[in-house]
Amino acid sequence: MKYRGAISDTDILINLAKGDCLNLLKLLFDEIVVPQFILDVELRKKAGVNYLKIVQAINDDNSILKIVDRRNDRLVNKIAEEVIQEKKKLIGLGESECAGYATALGIPIIISDNYTEFKWLEEDYITLTHCNILTLCEYFDYISKESAANTFNNINSTLTRPTTLSYESLYYKSIRKFKENGWCDYLGIIE
């Protein structure tokens, strides 16, 4: 199962870059849209030494990471701007941009590790963290359970606030989240 695309927030790109596993995204997606604001403002401000890794991944000839500037398309900008203005009353600027792009481009998946803001996004979008992405990669046999757990542990060890939960428990938590939110059909998860 491969998804047409996703809109990427800042933190997940940083976490995947820290764990040297941005390539995981190619297993699940044809394209990852990175809003111009995320690249110009959020990543520049927050990625530190990982900024260059992310930019190199974007500039790679076979990259699925695509920078999109909504201001280059009047209709996309109009649709996105309305959503952004509404969402930024509730959530951060990066997540608001992602929601705007997702709506304007008709891409229902937002990838982000800022799960604290998901309650304002999950009504309208499918939100996936790096752990959810690893879960899907394992579920579809793109990577082994052992490889997924090792990658998870590698990423988790780089986080400011690592989780104490095991990858296995988070795998089942991810599947439960997909079911509870009614995303299984879209994601290709057989209940």
C-alpha positions as a LaTeX table, in Angstrom:
\begin{tabular}{lrrr}
\hline
Residue & $x$ (\AA) & $y$ (\AA) & $z$ (\AA) \\
\hline
Met1 & 0.00 & 0.00 & 0.00 \\
Lys2 & 1.38 & 3.37 & $-0.99$ \\
Tyr3 & $-0.39$ & 6.66 & $-0.35$ \\
Arg4 & $-0.57$ & 9.44 & $-2.91$ \\
Gly5 & 0.89 & 11.97 & $-0.53$ \\
Ala6 & 1.09 & 13.71 & 2.81 \\
Ile7 & 1.74 & 17.19 & 4.11 \\
Ser8 & 4.73 & 17.40 & 6.43 \\
Asp9 & 5.12 & 19.44 & 9.57 \\
Thr10 & 8.51 & 20.44 & 10.96 \\
Asp11 & 9.14 & 18.15 & 13.91 \\
Ile12 & 8.72 & 14.84 & 12.12 \\
Leu13 & 11.29 & 15.80 & 9.47 \\
Ile14 & 13.73 & 16.77 & 12.22 \\
Asn15 & 13.15 & 13.53 & 14.14 \\
Leu16 & 13.51 & 11.37 & 11.02 \\
Ala17 & 16.68 & 13.27 & 10.07 \\
Lys18 & 18.12 & 12.78 & 13.58 \\
Gly19 & 17.52 & 9.05 & 13.22 \\
Asp20 & 18.92 & 9.01 & 9.66 \\
Cys21 & 15.68 & 7.56 & 8.37 \\
Leu22 & 14.01 & 10.13 & 6.11 \\
Asn23 & 14.07 & 7.35 & 3.50 \\
Leu24 & 11.24 & 5.59 & 5.39 \\
Leu25 & 8.81 & 8.04 & 3.82 \\
Lys26 & 9.49 & 6.58 & 0.35 \\
Leu27 & 8.12 & 3.25 & 1.50 \\
Leu28 & 4.64 & 4.68 & 2.16 \\
Phe29 & 4.24 & 7.82 & 0.07 \\
Asp30 & 4.54 & 8.91 & $-3.54$ \\
Glu31 & 5.06 & 12.51 & $-2.45$ \\
Ile32 & 5.55 & 14.51 & 0.73 \\
Val33 & 4.57 & 18.16 & 0.41 \\
Val34 & 6.66 & 20.46 & 2.58 \\
Pro35 & 5.04 & 23.89 & 2.79 \\
Gln36 & 7.40 & 26.74 & 1.92 \\
Phe37 & 6.73 & 28.25 & 5.38 \\
Ile38 & 7.90 & 25.03 & 7.04 \\
Leu39 & 11.18 & 25.12 & 5.11 \\
Asp40 & 11.84 & 28.87 & 5.33 \\
Val41 & 10.76 & 29.54 & 8.90 \\
Glu42 & 10.14 & 26.47 & 11.04 \\
Leu43 & 12.97 & 24.19 & 9.87 \\
Arg44 & 15.48 & 27.03 & 9.73 \\
Lys45 & 14.63 & 27.97 & 13.29 \\
Lys46 & 14.34 & 24.48 & 14.83 \\
Ala47 & 16.34 & 21.91 & 12.84 \\
Gly48 & 19.85 & 23.00 & 13.84 \\
Val49 & 22.49 & 20.67 & 12.39 \\
Asn50 & 19.74 & 18.54 & 10.82 \\
Tyr51 & 18.65 & 21.38 & 8.53 \\
Leu52 & 21.33 & 20.47 & 5.99 \\
Lys53 & 20.33 & 16.78 & 6.07 \\
Ile54 & 16.73 & 17.73 & 5.35 \\
Val55 & 17.65 & 20.16 & 2.55 \\
Gln56 & 19.92 & 17.50 & 1.00 \\
Ala57 & 17.06 & 15.00 & 1.14 \\
Ile58 & 14.77 & 17.55 & $-0.53$ \\
Asn59 & 17.34 & 18.28 & $-3.26$ \\
Asp60 & 18.12 & 14.61 & $-3.96$ \\
Asp61 & 17.24 & 13.68 & $-7.56$ \\
Asn62 & 14.95 & 10.86 & $-6.39$ \\
Ser63 & 13.38 & 12.81 & $-3.54$ \\
Ile64 & 9.69 & 12.53 & $-2.80$ \\
Leu65 & 9.97 & 15.67 & $-0.62$ \\
Lys66 & 8.51 & 18.58 & $-2.61$ \\
Ile67 & 8.55 & 22.19 & $-1.50$ \\
Val68 & 5.26 & 23.87 & $-2.38$ \\
Asp69 & 4.55 & 27.57 & $-2.03$ \\
Arg70 & 0.81 & 28.14 & $-1.92$ \\
Arg71 & 1.33 & 31.77 & $-2.94$ \\
Asn72 & 2.26 & 30.57 & $-6.44$ \\
Asp73 & $-1.31$ & 29.40 & $-7.09$ \\
Arg74 & $-4.08$ & 31.90 & $-6.40$ \\
Leu75 & $-6.82$ & 29.26 & $-5.85$ \\
Val76 & $-4.65$ & 27.05 & $-3.60$ \\
Asn77 & $-3.61$ & 30.12 & $-1.63$ \\
Lys78 & $-7.20$ & 31.31 & $-1.17$ \\
Ile79 & $-8.40$ & 27.92 & 0.09 \\
Ala80 & $-5.32$ & 27.38 & 2.27 \\
Glu81 & $-5.40$ & 30.87 & 3.76 \\
Glu82 & $-8.97$ & 30.46 & 5.02 \\
Val83 & $-8.10$ & 27.21 & 6.80 \\
Ile84 & $-4.82$ & 28.60 & 8.15 \\
Gln85 & $-6.52$ & 31.65 & 9.66 \\
Glu86 & $-9.17$ & 29.45 & 11.31 \\
Lys87 & $-6.72$ & 26.82 & 12.61 \\
Lys88 & $-4.12$ & 29.23 & 13.97 \\
Lys89 & $-6.67$ & 30.36 & 16.54 \\
Leu90 & $-6.25$ & 26.88 & 18.05 \\
Ile91 & $-2.86$ & 25.48 & 16.99 \\
Gly92 & 0.64 & 26.53 & 16.01 \\
Leu93 & 1.64 & 28.18 & 12.76 \\
Gly94 & 3.32 & 25.09 & 11.31 \\
Glu95 & 0.34 & 22.84 & 11.94 \\
Ser96 & $-2.01$ & 25.55 & 10.62 \\
Glu97 & 0.01 & 25.73 & 7.39 \\
Cys98 & $-0.15$ & 21.94 & 7.06 \\
Ala99 & $-3.93$ & 21.98 & 7.51 \\
Gly100 & $-4.29$ & 24.72 & 4.91 \\
Tyr101 & $-2.19$ & 22.85 & 2.36 \\
Ala102 & $-3.95$ & 19.55 & 3.10 \\
Thr103 & $-7.34$ & 21.10 & 2.42 \\
Ala104 & $-6.26$ & 23.12 & $-0.62$ \\
Leu105 & $-4.40$ & 20.22 & $-2.24$ \\
Gly106 & $-6.91$ & 17.53 & $-1.26$ \\
Ile107 & $-4.33$ & 15.47 & 0.63 \\
Pro108 & $-5.88$ & 14.05 & 3.81 \\
Ile109 & $-2.67$ & 12.96 & 5.60 \\
Ile110 & $-0.56$ & 15.25 & 7.77 \\
Ile111 & 2.66 & 13.81 & 9.16 \\
Ser112 & 3.77 & 15.41 & 12.41 \\
Asp113 & 5.27 & 14.47 & 15.74 \\
Asn114 & 3.46 & 17.30 & 17.51 \\
Tyr115 & 0.65 & 15.02 & 18.71 \\
Thr116 & $-0.47$ & 17.52 & 21.37 \\
Glu117 & $-2.20$ & 19.50 & 18.61 \\
Phe118 & $-3.81$ & 16.51 & 16.91 \\
Lys119 & $-7.13$ & 16.98 & 18.70 \\
Trp120 & $-7.69$ & 20.04 & 16.49 \\
Leu121 & $-6.62$ & 18.21 & 13.34 \\
Glu122 & $-7.98$ & 14.67 & 13.61 \\
Glu123 & $-11.56$ & 15.66 & 12.81 \\
Asp124 & $-10.53$ & 16.66 & 9.30 \\
Tyr125 & $-7.21$ & 14.93 & 8.62 \\
Ile126 & $-5.34$ & 11.68 & 9.17 \\
Thr127 & $-2.40$ & 12.52 & 11.44 \\
Leu128 & 0.61 & 10.25 & 11.49 \\
Thr129 & 3.64 & 10.37 & 13.79 \\
His130 & 6.97 & 8.69 & 13.08 \\
Cys131 & 5.76 & 5.78 & 15.22 \\
Asn132 & 2.56 & 5.50 & 13.14 \\
Ile133 & 4.69 & 5.50 & 9.98 \\
Leu134 & 6.86 & 2.71 & 11.39 \\
Thr135 & 3.69 & 0.81 & 12.31 \\
Leu136 & 2.37 & 1.09 & 8.75 \\
Cys137 & 5.74 & 0.07 & 7.30 \\
Glu138 & 5.76 & $-3.02$ & 9.50 \\
Tyr139 & 2.05 & $-3.76$ & 8.91 \\
Phe140 & 2.59 & $-3.83$ & 5.14 \\
Asp141 & 5.85 & $-5.84$ & 5.51 \\
Tyr142 & 8.03 & $-3.07$ & 4.09 \\
Ile143 & 10.29 & $-3.50$ & 7.09 \\
Ser144 & 10.59 & $-6.23$ & 9.71 \\
Lys145 & 9.30 & $-5.87$ & 13.25 \\
Glu146 & 12.91 & $-5.90$ & 14.45 \\
Ser147 & 13.95 & $-3.18$ & 12.00 \\
Ala148 & 10.94 & $-1.04$ & 12.98 \\
Ala149 & 11.76 & $-1.44$ & 16.68 \\
Asn150 & 15.43 & $-0.58$ & 16.10 \\
Thr151 & 14.51 & 2.49 & 14.05 \\
Phe152 & 12.00 & 3.54 & 16.70 \\
Asn153 & 14.62 & 3.15 & 19.46 \\
Asn154 & 17.15 & 5.07 & 17.39 \\
Ile155 & 14.74 & 8.00 & 16.92 \\
Asn156 & 13.46 & 7.80 & 20.51 \\
Ser157 & 17.01 & 8.07 & 21.86 \\
Thr158 & 17.45 & 11.43 & 20.08 \\
Leu159 & 14.26 & 13.02 & 21.43 \\
Thr160 & 14.25 & 15.68 & 24.14 \\
Arg161 & 11.41 & 13.78 & 25.82 \\
Pro162 & 11.76 & 10.13 & 24.83 \\
Thr163 & 8.89 & 7.79 & 25.59 \\
Thr164 & 9.30 & 4.94 & 28.04 \\
Leu165 & 6.83 & 2.82 & 26.05 \\
Ser166 & 8.14 & 0.01 & 23.87 \\
Tyr167 & 7.76 & 0.04 & 20.11 \\
Glu168 & 5.54 & $-3.05$ & 20.35 \\
Ser169 & 3.07 & $-1.32$ & 22.68 \\
Leu170 & 3.07 & 1.76 & 20.43 \\
Tyr171 & 2.44 & $-0.45$ & 17.38 \\
Tyr172 & $-0.80$ & $-1.72$ & 18.93 \\
Lys173 & $-1.66$ & 1.78 & 20.13 \\
Ser174 & $-1.24$ & 3.03 & 16.53 \\
Ile175 & $-3.52$ & 0.32 & 15.11 \\
Arg176 & $-6.10$ & 1.16 & 17.78 \\
Lys177 & $-5.86$ & 4.87 & 16.87 \\
Phe178 & $-6.45$ & 4.06 & 13.19 \\
Lys179 & $-9.55$ & 2.02 & 14.10 \\
Glu180 & $-10.98$ & 4.53 & 16.61 \\
Asn181 & $-10.63$ & 7.40 & 14.14 \\
Gly182 & $-12.18$ & 5.46 & 11.25 \\
Trp183 & $-9.02$ & 5.64 & 9.12 \\
Cys184 & $-8.57$ & 1.91 & 8.42 \\
Asp185 & $-10.25$ & 1.94 & 5.00 \\
Tyr186 & $-8.13$ & 4.81 & 3.73 \\
Leu187 & $-4.96$ & 3.43 & 5.23 \\
Gly188 & $-5.65$ & $-0.10$ & 3.97 \\
Ile189 & $-5.76$ & $-1.64$ & 7.45 \\
Ile190 & $-7.92$ & $-4.76$ & 7.64 \\
Glu191 & $-9.85$ & $-4.73$ & 10.89 \\
\hline
\end{tabular}
